[in-house]
Amino acid sequence: MDRSLKSLGLNSYHLGWDNSIEPRLTVSSGDRIQIDSLDASGGQIPRDGTALQVSSMDFSRLNPVTGPIFIEGAEPGDAIKVSFESLEVADWGWTGTIAGFGLLADDFPESSCFISKVGDMSVELPFGPVLPKIPMIGTIGVALAEPGIHSIVPPSIHGGNMDIRDLGEGSTLLLPVAVAGALLSVGDPHAAMGDGEVCGTGVETTATSVIRVELLKAAAPRSPVIESSGISQRTGASLLTTGIGPDLHRASIDAIRSMIDELVRRTGMAPLEAYILCSLTVDLKVSELVDAPNWVVSAHIPLSVIR
């Protein structure tokens, strides 16, 4: 049975998880919804954005999400299944470093801004590299049971700012419901991003997505579960660097520092450019987690990007 497409526009956003926010839309299980999403800056960075504009952003306006959407019949203990039918992003996006933020915030303390062109199949960075275009949603989740306003930025077992590249067209997501109606919200789209989003931003952009929501009674997972369409997976020859030690966060830092060294040596790009490239197309992976006391994190970049 076909259902009419419901919609939420760019003005239907909020800036914190709060189960007291009035729903902007009510839907039934099986409904399809078209959702317009602002970029992570909330529109503060224009097409000709600069480092100064990044450094002067109003942080209270960051990471807006469209919603909340009330799903009829949803109760704590249930699951919401979200199917991503389509995801269209704008023809440009921005990436930047933000003072005090990012995996290598100590190495790159200044704010920066890089504007990329987004084509039908690729993303062209202003300093040369061309990446595959892989649209994704960075933030999607449901309201928490705890009262009050909770920051959008850290993720939780109910979703949120997970920044998982597989959250794109053709994939499905299961979320555990914590409050009546679930109160689903969606935002933070990217045209490209590496696993880890190490500088703190991907190719931040606006987007229009079409999702389908289904209610699964008494089926709440322990935490979000994703079935990936596979379109986000990278194939082909890669360059890998490693970080090895007893702390995974520190090992991740070491792996990215090593990758930056390699990119600078092999391509001649500036260290900041290499850091930005890492955030957009380097995938961090936990390669070994059993040989105590040291664990291994590896950083992977497609050789096609740097040749």
C-alpha positions in Angstrom: 0.0 0.0 0.0 1.5 3.3 -1.1 1.5 6.1 1.5 1.7 9.8 0.8 5.1 11.4 1.4 5.1 13.5 4.6 7.7 16.3 5.0 9.6 18.5 7.4 11.5 21.6 6.2 14.6 23.4 7.3 12.7 25.5 9.8 11.6 22.4 11.8 14.8 21.9 13.8 15.9 21.9 17.4 19.3 22.0 19.2 19.1 19.5 22.0 17.6 16.1 22.9 14.6 17.0 25.1 11.6 14.8 25.5 9.4 17.8 26.3 9.8 19.4 22.8 6.5 19.4 20.9 6.6 17.0 17.9 6.8 18.8 14.5 5.2 15.8 12.8 3.2 12.7 13.7 3.5 9.6 11.6 2.3 6.0 11.6 4.4 2.9 11.2 5.3 2.5 7.5 5.1 6.2 6.6 7.6 7.8 4.4 9.0 11.2 5.3 11.0 13.8 3.3 13.4 15.6 5.6 15.4 18.8 4.9 18.5 19.2 7.1 20.7 22.1 7.8 24.5 21.7 7.8 26.3 21.3 11.2 26.9 25.0 11.5 23.2 25.8 11.3 23.9 27.9 8.2 26.6 30.0 9.8 29.2 29.0 7.2 28.4 30.3 3.7 29.7 29.1 0.3 32.6 31.5 0.5 33.3 30.7 4.2 36.5 31.7 5.9 38.5 30.6 8.9 37.4 33.7 10.7 33.7 32.7 10.3 34.5 29.2 11.7 36.3 30.7 14.7 33.4 33.1 15.4 30.5 30.6 15.1 27.9 30.6 17.8 28.4 27.2 19.3 24.9 27.1 20.7 23.6 26.8 17.1 25.7 23.9 16.1 24.4 20.5 15.0 20.7 21.3 14.4 18.5 18.3 13.8 15.1 18.2 12.0 12.3 17.0 14.2 11.1 15.7 16.5 8.9 13.1 14.7 6.3 11.3 16.9 5.7 7.7 15.8 2.3 6.5 16.8 2.2 3.6 19.2 5.9 3.7 20.0 6.7 2.9 23.6 9.8 2.2 25.7 11.0 -1.2 24.9 10.1 -0.9 21.2 12.4 -0.4 18.3 12.1 2.1 15.5 13.4 0.9 12.1 14.6 3.7 9.8 15.2 2.9 6.1 17.1 5.5 4.1 15.5 5.5 0.7 17.3 8.5 -0.8 19.8 11.2 0.3 20.6 14.2 -1.8 23.2 16.8 -0.7 24.0 20.3 -1.9 26.7 21.1 -4.5 29.2 22.4 -2.0 30.3 21.8 1.5 32.7 23.0 4.1 35.4 21.4 6.3 37.3 23.1 9.0 39.4 22.8 12.1 37.9 24.4 15.3 40.2 25.6 18.0 40.3 23.1 20.9 38.3 20.4 18.9 39.4 17.4 17.0 41.7 14.4 17.5 44.8 16.5 16.9 43.6 19.8 18.5 47.0 20.3 20.1 48.8 20.0 16.8 46.4 22.3 14.9 45.2 25.0 17.4 43.9 27.5 14.8 40.5 27.5 13.1 40.5 26.9 9.3 37.9 26.6 6.5 38.0 24.7 3.2 35.2 24.8 0.7 34.7 21.8 -1.5 32.8 21.4 -4.8 30.3 18.5 -4.7 29.5 16.9 -8.0 27.3 14.0 -9.1 29.9 11.4 -8.1 32.8 13.1 -6.5 34.0 15.8 -4.0 36.8 18.1 -5.1 38.9 19.6 -2.3 40.3 23.1 -2.9 43.9 21.9 -2.6 43.5 19.2 -5.2 42.4 15.8 -4.1 39.1 14.4 -5.5 37.2 12.0 -3.3 34.2 9.7 -4.0 31.0 11.3 -3.0 29.4 9.3 -0.2 26.4 11.1 1.3 25.5 10.2 4.8 23.6 11.4 7.9 25.8 12.1 10.9 23.1 12.5 13.5 20.0 10.5 13.9 18.3 9.5 17.2 15.4 9.5 19.5 14.7 11.4 22.7 16.2 10.2 26.0 14.1 9.2 29.0 15.9 11.6 31.3 14.1 15.0 31.5 15.8 18.3 30.4 17.9 19.3 27.5 20.8 17.0 26.6 23.6 18.1 24.2 23.3 16.9 20.6 27.1 16.4 20.3 27.8 13.2 22.2 26.0 10.0 21.0 24.2 7.6 23.3 22.6 4.2 23.1 19.6 6.0 21.6 21.6 7.2 18.6 22.5 10.9 18.1 25.8 12.2 16.7 27.2 8.8 15.7 28.9 9.9 12.5 28.8 6.4 10.9 29.4 6.5 7.2 27.0 3.6 6.6 24.0 5.8 7.5 23.2 6.6 3.9 21.0 5.6 1.0 19.9 1.9 1.1 20.8 1.3 4.7 18.6 0.7 7.7 18.9 1.7 11.3 17.3 0.2 14.4 16.9 2.5 17.4 15.7 1.6 20.9 12.7 3.7 22.0 13.0 5.5 25.4 9.8 7.7 25.5 6.3 7.5 24.1 6.3 8.3 20.4 10.1 7.9 20.2 10.6 11.5 19.0 12.9 10.9 16.1 15.2 13.6 14.8 17.7 13.7 11.8 20.5 16.0 10.8 24.2 16.7 10.3 24.6 15.5 6.7 27.9 15.0 5.0 29.0 14.6 1.3 32.1 12.7 2.4 33.7 11.7 5.7 36.3 9.3 7.0 35.7 6.8 9.8 36.7 8.8 12.8 36.1 12.3 11.4 39.4 13.1 13.0 39.5 16.9 12.5 35.9 17.2 13.9 34.2 17.9 10.5 33.4 16.1 7.3 32.3 17.8 4.1 29.5 19.6 6.0 26.5 20.4 3.8 22.7 20.6 3.6 20.6 17.6 2.5 17.2 16.3 1.6 16.6 12.7 2.6 13.6 10.4 2.3 13.2 7.8 5.1 10.7 5.2 5.9 9.9 4.5 9.6 8.5 1.3 11.0 7.5 0.4 14.6 8.8 -3.0 15.9 7.0 -3.8 19.1 9.1 -5.1 22.1 12.2 -5.4 19.9 14.5 -2.7 21.3 18.2 -3.5 20.6 20.8 -2.8 23.3 22.1 0.1 21.2 21.7 1.2 17.5 22.0 -1.5 14.9 22.8 -0.8 11.3 22.3 -2.9 8.2 24.6 -1.3 5.6 23.9 -1.1 1.9 27.6 -1.3 1.3 27.9 1.8 -0.9 30.0 3.5 1.7 32.7 0.8 1.6 36.0 1.6 0.0 37.8 -0.9 -2.2 41.2 -1.0 -4.0 44.7 -0.4 -2.9 45.3 1.5 0.3 48.1 3.1 2.3 48.0 2.2 6.0 49.7 3.7 9.0 49.5 2.4 12.6 49.3 3.5 16.2 50.3 0.9 18.8 50.0 1.1 22.6 47.8 0.4 25.6 45.4 3.2 25.0 43.1 3.2 21.9 42.7 7.0 21.8 46.4 7.6 22.0 47.0 4.9 19.3 44.5 6.7 17.1 46.4 9.9 17.5 49.7 8.2 16.6 48.2 6.6 13.5 46.8 9.9 12.2 50.1 11.7 13.0 51.9 9.0 11.0 49.5 9.3 8.1 49.9 13.1 8.0 53.7 12.6 7.9 53.3 10.1 4.9 50.9 12.4 3.0 53.2 15.4 3.4 56.2 13.4 2.3 54.5 11.7 -0.7 52.4 14.7 -2.0 54.0 17.9 -0.7 50.7 19.1 0.7 50.8 21.1 3.9 50.3 19.4 7.2 46.9 21.1 7.8 45.7 20.0 4.3 46.8 16.4 5.2 44.9 16.6 8.4 41.8 17.8 6.6 42.2 15.0 4.0 42.4 12.5 6.9 39.1 13.6 8.2 37.4 13.2 4.9 38.8 9.9 3.6 41.0 8.1 6.1 39.2 5.3 8.0 40.4 4.4 11.5 40.1 0.8 12.4 40.8 -1.2 15.6 43.0 -3.9 14.1 44.0 -5.8 17.3 42.5 -5.8 20.7 43.6 -9.0 22.4 47.4 -9.0 22.6 47.8 -7.2 25.9 49.2 -4.8 26.9 49.3 -3.2 23.5 46.5 -2.7 21.0 46.7 -1.7 17.3 44.8 1.1 15.5 45.3 1.4 11.7 44.6 4.3 9.5 43.6 3.5 5.9 43.5 5.9 2.9 42.8 4.9 -0.8 45.9 5.3 -2.9 43.7 6.6 -5.7 43.2 9.8 -3.7 46.9 10.7 -3.4 48.3 9.5 -6.7 
